[in-house]
Amino acid sequence: MTLTLFIFTILLSYILSISFERIFRKFQWFIDTPNSRSSHLSPTPSAGGLAIIFSYIIYLIGLSFINVIDKTTLGVLFIILLPVMLIGLLDDLKETKISLRLIIQFLSASFLIYYFQINSNWVPDFIFTQSSFLIISLSVVLSVWLMNLYNFMDGIDGYAGTQAVLIFSFAAILAFLNKPEENMYLYLIGFAFANFGFLLRNWYPAKIFMGDTGSVSIGFVIAFFIFFSASESIISIYTWLILLSIFISDATYTLFVRTVTKKNLTKPHLTHGFHILSKNKKSQENVTIYMILFNIFWILPLALISNTFIEFHILVTIVAYVPLLFILLKLGAGLEDKFRLN
């Protein structure tokens, strides 16, 4: 029965992706027109992330009929995800102010952290300490950063969708290994399947993009499951940082370089590591394949080691990032072409 639900979710996401693609083309809604800062060459429908979110909602409804699920927590997920998704949808339709997007993202992130770090641990004599305030603040900032970095990394066909499939598949494996009696692995693998169905239309050459509707929402869902799984002592945040290392390192390092070189941080650019690599290799598809191989042969083994030898998880996390930062440094990520050594 569960296998049937998995297959159904992939097919539903695929069918919804095609449907949105055709509707958007017919009515000229959410059309992403290429410019000098784009990686695509022809107008392409966006906001395909709707297919991912809708199919995942149906998946969880279906799962509730064959398994006992945490309806309260998952209900909270979609309640606080909704404003993030809607502002992303609006931005896909017509560019919105960055300040408005950040306000909504910070509000949703704050509710997320309140639910997992304050509400769930509340006691009558609870007192905010300096350390608890710092942890809560950093958690909110991390959540907002995950939403934005996933949006930044959605720059070539199939890249962000593939990474979502891998992250949630690997996390599902770890959740099953740690606590198979819990349903966490089913929540995680379902989101991987919802992304996979969309990926079939987003793989190079992409027929539809996920848009901010998808990328920012995926970033939020990742943040949600980081704190959900941590609150249930299923997956360590360090293991999550390893699973996310490709995207975190590229987005953070590039932002750091562009900050230091005094570039306009709000202006779209093509200087992320994956942008440069796809330009050098003259192939978006090959870059995504490299990313898949790196995930399988480097990220997953280290995540398993971190998961098994928790006393070394900080060291293993550092090890995961070292080659990525070296690659970004060698590529000249964050630098314009004229300042890059080739």
Helices and strands as residue ranges (DSSP letters): H 2-27, E 31-32, E 44-45, H 49-66, H 71-93, H 98-113, I 114-119, H 130-152, H 159-178, H 184-202, H 211-231, H 237-243, H 245-260, H 273-281, H 284-294, I 295-299, H 300-308, G 310-312, H 313-331, G 337-339
